[in-house]
């Protein structure tokens, strides 16, 4: 075929790993994370939206399944942030979409595994 372009290989230019989840318990802690809020005047029940930076740290996630093998994902560095609109439907559970973004961290014990590791051996 003259002039036809064929793709034989794709090289990633960006490595990104996101874990999407939804909270369905609307409480002060979850709302504080969703709105990136700080406590207003030190009062835990009054929040000032968009006052804090993204929450960042290490994460250990247990994935428990009804079928198949459970596993633990240990992440050395990640950030958690809102991922869409807060669903406020009066006929269903209120939900808030969030995303855990796994970040590159090649330091110390994670020098050879900068995105963490999965462990399927310790869980029954």
C-alpha positions in Angstrom: 0.0 0.0 0.0 1.6 3.2 -1.1 1.6 6.0 1.4 0.3 3.8 4.3 1.7 4.3 7.7 2.1 1.3 10.0 2.7 1.4 13.7 5.0 -1.4 14.9 6.1 -0.1 18.4 4.9 2.3 21.0 7.3 3.7 23.6 5.8 5.4 26.7 6.9 8.9 27.2 5.3 9.3 30.6 4.9 6.6 33.3 1.8 7.3 35.4 -0.1 5.1 37.8 -3.4 6.3 39.3 -5.8 4.4 41.5 -9.3 5.8 41.4 -11.7 5.3 44.3 -14.9 6.8 45.7 -15.7 7.6 49.3 -19.3 7.1 50.3 -19.1 8.3 53.9 -19.6 12.0 54.0 -17.8 13.1 57.2 -15.5 16.0 58.1 -12.3 14.0 57.4 -13.4 13.0 53.9 -14.8 16.4 53.1 -11.6 18.0 54.3 -9.5 15.9 51.9 -12.0 16.4 49.0 -12.1 20.2 49.3 -8.4 20.5 50.2 -9.7 22.3 53.3 -8.2 23.4 56.6 -10.0 23.8 59.9 -11.5 27.3 60.1 -10.3 29.0 63.3 -9.3 25.7 64.8 -12.9 24.4 64.7 -13.0 20.8 63.4 -16.5 21.2 62.1 -15.9 24.4 60.1 -13.7 24.1 57.0 -12.1 26.6 54.7 -11.9 25.0 51.1 -8.9 25.2 48.9 -6.6 26.2 51.8 -4.3 23.2 51.9 -1.9 21.5 49.5 -2.4 18.0 48.3 -2.0 15.3 50.9 1.3 13.4 50.2 2.9 10.4 51.9 3.5 6.6 51.7 0.6 4.2 51.4 0.0 0.5 52.1 -3.2 -0.7 50.4 -4.8 -4.1 51.0 -6.8 -5.3 48.0 -9.3 -7.9 49.3 -11.3 -9.9 46.8 -14.1 -12.4 47.0 -12.6 -14.4 44.2 -8.9 -14.8 43.6 -6.0 -13.8 45.7 -5.8 -10.8 48.0 -2.6 -8.6 47.8 -0.9 -5.7 49.4 0.5 -2.8 47.4 3.2 -0.8 49.3 3.7 2.6 47.7 6.6 4.7 48.9 5.3 8.1 47.7 1.8 9.1 46.6 -0.6 12.0 46.6 -4.4 11.9 47.1 -6.7 14.4 45.4 -10.3 15.0 44.3 -11.2 13.5 40.9 -14.5 15.0 39.8 -17.7 16.4 41.3 -19.1 15.6 44.7 -22.3 13.7 43.9 -25.1 15.0 46.2 -28.1 12.9 45.2 -30.9 12.9 47.8 -32.1 9.5 46.7 -28.8 7.7 46.9 -25.5 7.7 48.9 -23.5 10.8 48.5 -20.2 9.9 46.9 -16.9 11.7 46.3 -14.5 10.6 43.6 -10.8 10.6 44.6 -7.6 9.5 43.0 -4.4 8.2 44.5 -1.5 9.2 42.2 1.6 7.0 42.6 4.7 9.1 42.4 8.3 8.2 41.5 10.5 7.6 44.6 13.9 6.0 44.0 15.5 6.5 47.4 16.7 4.0 50.1 15.0 0.6 50.0 12.9 1.8 47.0 15.9 2.6 44.8 15.3 -0.4 42.6 11.5 -0.3 42.8 10.5 3.5 42.7 6.8 2.7 42.3 6.6 0.3 45.3 5.8 -3.4 45.2 2.9 -5.9 45.2 2.9 -8.7 47.8 0.6 -11.7 47.2 2.4 -14.1 49.5 1.4 -12.8 52.9 -2.4 -12.8 52.3 -4.5 -15.9 52.3 
